[in-house]
Amino acid sequence: MAKNSSTTVQLLLVLLVLLVLVSGILARGGPSTCNLRRKRALLP
């Protein structure tokens, strides 16, 4: 039972993180702008 409960908690945490990422991307106006910003930041 402990293993099952821990896996369900992990799944819930992953879902919460995905929801936060999606909401953040939508709030910023789309993934295209985020990708451009990330690529510019990664490039030296």
N, CA, C and O atoms as a Maestro MAE file, in Angstrom:
{
 s_m_m2io_version
 :::
 2.0.0
}

f_m_ct {
 s_m_title
 :::
 protein
 m_atom[176] {
  # First column is atom index #
  i_m_mmod_type
  r_m_x_coord
  r_m_y_coord
  r_m_z_coord
  i_m_residue_number
  s_m_chain_name
  s_m_pdb_residue_name
  s_m_pdb_atom_name
  i_m_atomic_number
  :::
  1 25 0.837 -1.216 0.000 1 A "MET " " N  " 7
  2 3 0.000 0.000 0.000 1 A "MET " " CA " 6
  3 2 0.870 1.264 0.000 1 A "MET " " C  " 6
  4 15 0.536 2.253 -0.653 1 A "MET " " O  " 8
  5 25 1.975 1.224 0.729 2 A "ALA " " N  " 7
  6 3 2.835 2.406 0.803 2 A "ALA " " CA " 6
  7 2 3.378 2.749 -0.577 2 A "ALA " " C  " 6
  8 15 3.431 3.919 -0.957 2 A "ALA " " O  " 8
  9 25 3.782 1.727 -1.326 3 A "LYS " " N  " 7
  10 3 4.338 1.987 -2.662 3 A "LYS " " CA " 6
  11 2 3.266 2.598 -3.562 3 A "LYS " " C  " 6
  12 15 3.541 3.536 -4.310 3 A "LYS " " O  " 8
  13 25 2.053 2.069 -3.492 4 A "ASN " " N  " 7
  14 3 0.984 2.601 -4.340 4 A "ASN " " CA " 6
  15 2 0.694 4.060 -3.995 4 A "ASN " " C  " 6
  16 15 0.518 4.889 -4.888 4 A "ASN " " O  " 8
  17 25 0.644 4.370 -2.714 5 A "SER " " N  " 7
  18 3 0.331 5.745 -2.312 5 A "SER " " CA " 6
  19 2 1.440 6.690 -2.745 5 A "SER " " C  " 6
  20 15 1.162 7.812 -3.168 5 A "SER " " O  " 8
  21 25 2.693 6.257 -2.647 6 A "SER " " N  " 7
  22 3 3.807 7.133 -3.035 6 A "SER " " CA " 6
  23 2 3.775 7.390 -4.538 6 A "SER " " C  " 6
  24 15 4.057 8.503 -4.983 6 A "SER " " O  " 8
  25 25 3.433 6.368 -5.324 7 A "THR " " N  " 7
  26 3 3.387 6.564 -6.776 7 A "THR " " CA " 6
  27 2 2.250 7.510 -7.143 7 A "THR " " C  " 6
  28 15 2.403 8.338 -8.041 7 A "THR " " O  " 8
  29 25 1.122 7.400 -6.465 8 A "THR " " N  " 7
  30 3 -0.002 8.293 -6.768 8 A "THR " " CA " 6
  31 2 0.362 9.726 -6.407 8 A "THR " " C  " 6
  32 15 -0.008 10.658 -7.120 8 A "THR " " O  " 8
  33 25 1.080 9.909 -5.311 9 A "VAL " " N  " 7
  34 3 1.503 11.262 -4.915 9 A "VAL " " CA " 6
  35 2 2.444 11.823 -5.961 9 A "VAL " " C  " 6
  36 15 2.342 12.997 -6.317 9 A "VAL " " O  " 8
  37 25 3.362 11.004 -6.462 10 A "GLN " " N  " 7
  38 3 4.299 11.474 -7.486 10 A "GLN " " CA " 6
  39 2 3.545 11.867 -8.747 10 A "GLN " " C  " 6
  40 15 3.853 12.886 -9.364 10 A "GLN " " O  " 8
  41 25 2.552 11.060 -9.134 11 A "LEU " " N  " 7
  42 3 1.767 11.381 -10.334 11 A "LEU " " CA " 6
  43 2 1.030 12.701 -10.142 11 A "LEU " " C  " 6
  44 15 0.956 13.509 -11.067 11 A "LEU " " O  " 8
  45 25 0.489 12.922 -8.957 12 A "LEU " " N  " 7
  46 3 -0.234 14.172 -8.700 12 A "LEU " " CA " 6
  47 2 0.721 15.351 -8.777 12 A "LEU " " C  " 6
  48 15 0.366 16.401 -9.313 12 A "LEU " " O  " 8
  49 25 1.932 15.192 -8.245 13 A "LEU " " N  " 7
  50 3 2.900 16.287 -8.299 13 A "LEU " " CA " 6
  51 2 3.275 16.598 -9.741 13 A "LEU " " C  " 6
  52 15 3.397 17.764 -10.118 13 A "LEU " " O  " 8
  53 25 3.457 15.559 -10.547 14 A "VAL " " N  " 7
  54 3 3.804 15.771 -11.957 14 A "VAL " " CA " 6
  55 2 2.675 16.507 -12.668 14 A "VAL " " C  " 6
  56 15 2.921 17.423 -13.453 14 A "VAL " " O  " 8
  57 25 1.432 16.103 -12.390 15 A "LEU " " N  " 7
  58 3 0.293 16.775 -13.025 15 A "LEU " " CA " 6
  59 2 0.237 18.241 -12.612 15 A "LEU " " C  " 6
  60 15 -0.050 19.106 -13.439 15 A "LEU " " O  " 8
  61 25 0.507 18.526 -11.347 16 A "LEU " " N  " 7
  62 3 0.476 19.909 -10.877 16 A "LEU " " CA " 6
  63 2 1.549 20.734 -11.587 16 A "LEU " " C  " 6
  64 15 1.304 21.871 -11.988 16 A "LEU " " O  " 8
  65 25 2.740 20.151 -11.737 17 A "VAL " " N  " 7
  66 3 3.827 20.873 -12.414 17 A "VAL " " CA " 6
  67 2 3.448 21.156 -13.860 17 A "VAL " " C  " 6
  68 15 3.686 22.252 -14.367 17 A "VAL " " O  " 8
  69 25 2.854 20.160 -14.527 18 A "LEU " " N  " 7
  70 3 2.448 20.354 -15.919 18 A "LEU " " CA " 6
  71 2 1.399 21.464 -16.016 18 A "LEU " " C  " 6
  72 15 1.450 22.297 -16.921 18 A "LEU " " O  " 8
  73 25 0.458 21.468 -15.087 19 A "LEU " " N  " 7
  74 3 -0.576 22.506 -15.111 19 A "LEU " " CA " 6
  75 2 0.046 23.887 -14.933 19 A "LEU " " C  " 6
  76 15 -0.354 24.843 -15.599 19 A "LEU " " O  " 8
  77 25 1.022 23.992 -14.037 20 A "VAL " " N  " 7
  78 3 1.672 25.291 -13.808 20 A "VAL " " CA " 6
  79 2 2.426 25.724 -15.056 20 A "VAL " " C  " 6
  80 15 2.373 26.893 -15.440 20 A "VAL " " O  " 8
  81 25 3.127 24.789 -15.694 21 A "LEU " " N  " 7
  82 3 3.876 25.134 -16.911 21 A "LEU " " CA " 6
  83 2 2.925 25.584 -18.012 21 A "LEU " " C  " 6
  84 15 3.173 26.590 -18.677 21 A "LEU " " O  " 8
  85 25 1.833 24.838 -18.207 22 A "VAL " " N  " 7
  86 3 0.879 25.189 -19.264 22 A "VAL " " CA " 6
  87 2 0.249 26.546 -18.981 22 A "VAL " " C  " 6
  88 15 0.121 27.369 -19.888 22 A "VAL " " O  " 8
  89 25 -0.142 26.788 -17.750 23 A "SER " " N  " 7
  90 3 -0.763 28.071 -17.405 23 A "SER " " CA " 6
  91 2 0.235 29.211 -17.607 23 A "SER " " C  " 6
  92 15 -0.141 30.288 -18.072 23 A "SER " " O  " 8
  93 25 1.496 28.983 -17.262 24 A "GLY " " N  " 7
  94 3 2.516 30.015 -17.450 24 A "GLY " " CA " 6
  95 2 2.734 30.316 -18.916 24 A "GLY " " C  " 6
  96 15 2.862 31.478 -19.300 24 A "GLY " " O  " 8
  97 25 2.778 29.277 -19.744 25 A "ILE " " N  " 7
  98 3 2.983 29.467 -21.189 25 A "ILE " " CA " 6
  99 2 1.794 30.223 -21.782 25 A "ILE " " C  " 6
  100 15 1.980 31.140 -22.582 25 A "ILE " " O  " 8
  101 25 0.581 29.845 -21.397 26 A "LEU " " N  " 7
  102 3 -0.609 30.524 -21.927 26 A "LEU " " CA " 6
  103 2 -0.637 31.985 -21.465 26 A "LEU " " C  " 6
  104 15 -1.027 32.871 -22.226 26 A "LEU " " O  " 8
  105 25 -0.231 32.228 -20.238 27 A "ALA " " N  " 7
  106 3 -0.252 33.595 -19.711 27 A "ALA " " CA " 6
  107 2 0.763 34.470 -20.442 27 A "ALA " " C  " 6
  108 15 0.548 35.671 -20.604 27 A "ALA " " O  " 8
  109 25 1.868 33.869 -20.882 28 A "ARG " " N  " 7
  110 3 2.907 34.652 -21.561 28 A "ARG " " CA " 6
  111 2 2.575 34.880 -23.025 28 A "ARG " " C  " 6
  112 15 3.240 35.677 -23.687 28 A "ARG " " O  " 8
  113 25 1.558 34.195 -23.550 29 A "GLY " " N  " 7
  114 3 1.139 34.455 -24.926 29 A "GLY " " CA " 6
  115 2 1.531 33.374 -25.905 29 A "GLY " " C  " 6
  116 15 1.473 33.605 -27.113 29 A "GLY " " O  " 8
  117 25 1.930 32.195 -25.434 30 A "GLY " " N  " 7
  118 3 2.236 31.106 -26.363 30 A "GLY " " CA " 6
  119 2 3.638 30.559 -26.174 30 A "GLY " " C  " 6
  120 15 4.510 31.249 -25.645 30 A "GLY " " O  " 8
  121 25 3.860 29.323 -26.602 31 A "PRO " " N  " 7
  122 3 5.165 28.662 -26.425 31 A "PRO " " CA " 6
  123 2 6.233 29.202 -27.376 31 A "PRO " " C  " 6
  124 15 7.424 29.028 -27.117 31 A "PRO " " O  " 8
  125 25 5.830 29.856 -28.474 32 A "SER " " N  " 7
  126 3 6.806 30.330 -29.455 32 A "SER " " CA " 6
  127 2 7.721 31.391 -28.828 32 A "SER " " C  " 6
  128 15 8.937 31.355 -29.021 32 A "SER " " O  " 8
  129 25 7.136 32.332 -28.079 33 A "THR " " N  " 7
  130 3 7.955 33.374 -27.469 33 A "THR " " CA " 6
  131 2 8.863 32.776 -26.397 33 A "THR " " C  " 6
  132 15 10.015 33.190 -26.264 33 A "THR " " O  " 8
  133 25 8.363 31.816 -25.641 34 A "CYS " " N  " 7
  134 3 9.164 31.194 -24.591 34 A "CYS " " CA " 6
  135 2 10.345 30.455 -25.210 34 A "CYS " " C  " 6
  136 15 11.459 30.529 -24.692 34 A "CYS " " O  " 8
  137 25 10.116 29.746 -26.307 35 A "ASN " " N  " 7
  138 3 11.199 29.001 -26.951 35 A "ASN " " CA " 6
  139 2 12.274 29.957 -27.456 35 A "ASN " " C  " 6
  140 15 13.465 29.677 -27.318 35 A "ASN " " O  " 8
  141 25 11.870 31.074 -28.036 36 A "LEU " " N  " 7
  142 3 12.852 32.033 -28.537 36 A "LEU " " CA " 6
  143 2 13.670 32.602 -27.386 36 A "LEU " " C  " 6
  144 15 14.885 32.761 -27.501 36 A "LEU " " O  " 8
  145 25 13.018 32.903 -26.300 37 A "ARG " " N  " 7
  146 3 13.744 33.455 -25.151 37 A "ARG " " CA " 6
  147 2 14.711 32.429 -24.591 37 A "ARG " " C  " 6
  148 15 15.837 32.776 -24.234 37 A "ARG " " O  " 8
  149 25 14.295 31.170 -24.506 38 A "ARG " " N  " 7
  150 3 15.169 30.134 -23.967 38 A "ARG " " CA " 6
  151 2 16.371 29.912 -24.879 38 A "ARG " " C  " 6
  152 15 17.492 29.767 -24.391 38 A "ARG " " O  " 8
  153 25 16.159 29.884 -26.185 39 A "LYS " " N  " 7
  154 3 17.268 29.678 -27.114 39 A "LYS " " CA " 6
  155 2 18.258 30.837 -27.018 39 A "LYS " " C  " 6
  156 15 19.470 30.620 -27.038 39 A "LYS " " O  " 8
  157 25 17.754 32.061 -26.916 40 A "ARG " " N  " 7
  158 3 18.647 33.213 -26.807 40 A "ARG " " CA " 6
  159 2 19.437 33.166 -25.514 40 A "ARG " " C  " 6
  160 15 20.612 33.533 -25.489 40 A "ARG " " O  " 8
  161 25 18.804 32.716 -24.437 41 A "ALA " " N  " 7
  162 3 19.480 32.651 -23.142 41 A "ALA " " CA " 6
  163 2 20.553 31.555 -23.145 41 A "ALA " " C  " 6
  164 15 21.607 31.720 -22.531 41 A "ALA " " O  " 8
  165 25 20.286 30.432 -23.837 42 A "LEU " " N  " 7
  166 3 21.241 29.325 -23.856 42 A "LEU " " CA " 6
  167 2 22.443 29.644 -24.743 42 A "LEU " " C  " 6
  168 15 23.557 29.202 -24.461 42 A "LEU " " O  " 8
  169 25 22.221 30.411 -25.814 43 A "LEU " " N  " 7
  170 3 23.334 30.724 -26.714 43 A "LEU " " CA " 6
  171 2 24.323 31.666 -26.031 43 A "LEU " " C  " 6
  172 15 23.914 32.582 -25.318 43 A "LEU " " O  " 8
  173 25 25.626 31.446 -26.244 44 A "PRO " " N  " 7
  174 3 26.655 32.297 -25.611 44 A "PRO " " CA " 6
  175 2 26.722 33.672 -26.260 44 A "PRO " " C  " 6
  176 15 27.529 34.508 -25.852 44 A "PRO " " O  " 8
  :::
 }
 m_bond[175] {
  # First column is bond index #
  i_m_from
  i_m_to
  i_m_order
  :::
  1 1 2 1
  2 2 3 1
  3 3 4 2
  4 3 5 1
  5 5 6 1
  6 6 7 1
  7 7 8 2
  8 7 9 1
  9 9 10 1
  10 10 11 1
  11 11 12 2
  12 11 13 1
  13 13 14 1
  14 14 15 1
  15 15 16 2
  16 15 17 1
  17 17 18 1
  18 18 19 1
  19 19 20 2
  20 19 21 1
  21 21 22 1
  22 22 23 1
  23 23 24 2
  24 23 25 1
  25 25 26 1
  26 26 27 1
  27 27 28 2
  28 27 29 1
  29 29 30 1
  30 30 31 1
  31 31 32 2
  32 31 33 1
  33 33 34 1
  34 34 35 1
  35 35 36 2
  36 35 37 1
  37 37 38 1
  38 38 39 1
  39 39 40 2
  40 39 41 1
  41 41 42 1
  42 42 43 1
  43 43 44 2
  44 43 45 1
  45 45 46 1
  46 46 47 1
  47 47 48 2
  48 47 49 1
  49 49 50 1
  50 50 51 1
  51 51 52 2
  52 51 53 1
  53 53 54 1
  54 54 55 1
  55 55 56 2
  56 55 57 1
  57 57 58 1
  58 58 59 1
  59 59 60 2
  60 59 61 1
  61 61 62 1
  62 62 63 1
  63 63 64 2
  64 63 65 1
  65 65 66 1
  66 66 67 1
  67 67 68 2
  68 67 69 1
  69 69 70 1
  70 70 71 1
  71 71 72 2
  72 71 73 1
  73 73 74 1
  74 74 75 1
  75 75 76 2
  76 75 77 1
  77 77 78 1
  78 78 79 1
  79 79 80 2
  80 79 81 1
  81 81 82 1
  82 82 83 1
  83 83 84 2
  84 83 85 1
  85 85 86 1
  86 86 87 1
  87 87 88 2
  88 87 89 1
  89 89 90 1
  90 90 91 1
  91 91 92 2
  92 91 93 1
  93 93 94 1
  94 94 95 1
  95 95 96 2
  96 95 97 1
  97 97 98 1
  98 98 99 1
  99 99 100 2
  100 99 101 1
  101 101 102 1
  102 102 103 1
  103 103 104 2
  104 103 105 1
  105 105 106 1
  106 106 107 1
  107 107 108 2
  108 107 109 1
  109 109 110 1
  110 110 111 1
  111 111 112 2
  112 111 113 1
  113 113 114 1
  114 114 115 1
  115 115 116 2
  116 115 117 1
  117 117 118 1
  118 118 119 1
  119 119 120 2
  120 119 121 1
  121 121 122 1
  122 122 123 1
  123 123 124 2
  124 123 125 1
  125 125 126 1
  126 126 127 1
  127 127 128 2
  128 127 129 1
  129 129 130 1
  130 130 131 1
  131 131 132 2
  132 131 133 1
  133 133 134 1
  134 134 135 1
  135 135 136 2
  136 135 137 1
  137 137 138 1
  138 138 139 1
  139 139 140 2
  140 139 141 1
  141 141 142 1
  142 142 143 1
  143 143 144 2
  144 143 145 1
  145 145 146 1
  146 146 147 1
  147 147 148 2
  148 147 149 1
  149 149 150 1
  150 150 151 1
  151 151 152 2
  152 151 153 1
  153 153 154 1
  154 154 155 1
  155 155 156 2
  156 155 157 1
  157 157 158 1
  158 158 159 1
  159 159 160 2
  160 159 161 1
  161 161 162 1
  162 162 163 1
  163 163 164 2
  164 163 165 1
  165 165 166 1
  166 166 167 1
  167 167 168 2
  168 167 169 1
  169 169 170 1
  170 170 171 1
  171 171 172 2
  172 171 173 1
  173 173 174 1
  174 174 175 1
  175 175 176 2
  :::
 }
}
